Amino acid sequence: MVMEETVLIGKPSKAWLIARMCWDVFMMMFLIGIYWCIRDVIKYNTTKLKITTTKVSGHTGLINTDDLECPLRQITGVRVQQSMFGKMFNYGAIIITTAANIYSFDTMQDPNAIKSALNRQIEKSEDSSYDRQAEKIASAIRG
């Protein structure tokens, strides 16, 4: 009777495993990088902020959207957030607080100029509102 003996046990190569894991990590970073690039291009092309003499309107996103349409008189605050790179390259987030919600427009070019323009329009809107009220009161008194 012949006893069975194990001559060799084959295993996958550790070199193959390491090489494959490196390839997998590279492809994962590559695919995530492609995703991030596409996401950033879409965000860049879909983010708009418009200030008029009576209102501010804005839109961000393609699938997950955030829309703002608000009269200037309902804006309660405007804020700028900038990182170190944002300060170096002059971009940042404009955060607009209204009576109902908070809207953030990220990576806007020259955010302090946008904030100043919006605050000027709010002041002009308030001044013209006071002027109209004074005219109504004066015409009612003259009556």
Contacts in CASP RR format, 6 or more apart in sequence:
PFRMAT RR
TARGET T0000
AUTHOR 0000-0000-0000
METHOD contacts of the structure
MODEL  1
MVMEETVLIGKPSKAWLIARMCWDVFMMMFLIGIYWCIRDVIKYNTTKLK
ITTTKVSGHTGLINTDDLECPLRQITGVRVQQSMFGKMFNYGAIIITTAA
NIYSFDTMQDPNAIKSALNRQIEKSEDSSYDRQAEKIASAIRG
42 61 0 8 1.000
42 62 0 8 1.000
43 60 0 8 1.000
43 61 0 8 1.000
43 106 0 8 1.000
43 107 0 8 1.000
44 107 0 8 1.000
46 59 0 8 1.000
46 60 0 8 1.000
46 61 0 8 1.000
46 62 0 8 1.000
46 65 0 8 1.000
47 59 0 8 1.000
47 60 0 8 1.000
47 61 0 8 1.000
47 105 0 8 1.000
47 106 0 8 1.000
47 107 0 8 1.000
47 108 0 8 1.000
48 58 0 8 1.000
48 59 0 8 1.000
48 60 0 8 1.000
49 56 0 8 1.000
49 57 0 8 1.000
49 58 0 8 1.000
49 94 0 8 1.000
49 105 0 8 1.000
49 108 0 8 1.000
49 114 0 8 1.000
50 56 0 8 1.000
50 57 0 8 1.000
50 58 0 8 1.000
51 114 0 8 1.000
51 117 0 8 1.000
51 118 0 8 1.000
51 121 0 8 1.000
52 121 0 8 1.000
53 121 0 8 1.000
53 124 0 8 1.000
53 125 0 8 1.000
54 71 0 8 1.000
54 72 0 8 1.000
54 125 0 8 1.000
55 69 0 8 1.000
55 70 0 8 1.000
55 71 0 8 1.000
55 72 0 8 1.000
56 68 0 8 1.000
56 70 0 8 1.000
56 72 0 8 1.000
56 75 0 8 1.000
56 96 0 8 1.000
56 118 0 8 1.000
56 121 0 8 1.000
57 67 0 8 1.000
57 68 0 8 1.000
57 69 0 8 1.000
57 70 0 8 1.000
58 67 0 8 1.000
58 68 0 8 1.000
58 69 0 8 1.000
58 103 0 8 1.000
58 105 0 8 1.000
59 65 0 8 1.000
59 66 0 8 1.000
59 67 0 8 1.000
59 68 0 8 1.000
60 66 0 8 1.000
60 105 0 8 1.000
60 106 0 8 1.000
66 103 0 8 1.000
68 96 0 8 1.000
68 98 0 8 1.000
68 101 0 8 1.000
68 103 0 8 1.000
70 96 0 8 1.000
70 98 0 8 1.000
72 121 0 8 1.000
72 122 0 8 1.000
72 125 0 8 1.000
73 122 0 8 1.000
73 125 0 8 1.000
73 126 0 8 1.000
73 129 0 8 1.000
74 98 0 8 1.000
74 99 0 8 1.000
74 100 0 8 1.000
75 96 0 8 1.000
75 97 0 8 1.000
75 98 0 8 1.000
75 118 0 8 1.000
75 122 0 8 1.000
76 97 0 8 1.000
76 98 0 8 1.000
76 99 0 8 1.000
77 96 0 8 1.000
77 97 0 8 1.000
78 94 0 8 1.000
78 95 0 8 1.000
78 96 0 8 1.000
78 97 0 8 1.000
78 115 0 8 1.000
78 118 0 8 1.000
78 119 0 8 1.000
78 122 0 8 1.000
79 94 0 8 1.000
79 95 0 8 1.000
79 96 0 8 1.000
79 97 0 8 1.000
79 115 0 8 1.000
80 92 0 8 1.000
80 93 0 8 1.000
80 94 0 8 1.000
80 95 0 8 1.000
80 111 0 8 1.000
80 112 0 8 1.000
80 115 0 8 1.000
81 92 0 8 1.000
81 93 0 8 1.000
81 95 0 8 1.000
82 91 0 8 1.000
82 92 0 8 1.000
82 93 0 8 1.000
82 111 0 8 1.000
83 92 0 8 1.000
86 92 0 8 1.000
90 109 0 8 1.000
90 110 0 8 1.000
91 107 0 8 1.000
91 108 0 8 1.000
91 109 0 8 1.000
91 110 0 8 1.000
91 111 0 8 1.000
92 106 0 8 1.000
92 107 0 8 1.000
92 108 0 8 1.000
92 111 0 8 1.000
93 104 0 8 1.000
93 105 0 8 1.000
93 106 0 8 1.000
93 107 0 8 1.000
93 108 0 8 1.000
93 111 0 8 1.000
94 104 0 8 1.000
94 105 0 8 1.000
94 108 0 8 1.000
94 111 0 8 1.000
94 114 0 8 1.000
94 115 0 8 1.000
94 118 0 8 1.000
95 102 0 8 1.000
95 103 0 8 1.000
95 104 0 8 1.000
95 105 0 8 1.000
96 102 0 8 1.000
96 103 0 8 1.000
96 104 0 8 1.000
96 105 0 8 1.000
96 118 0 8 1.000
97 103 0 8 1.000
108 114 0 8 1.000
END
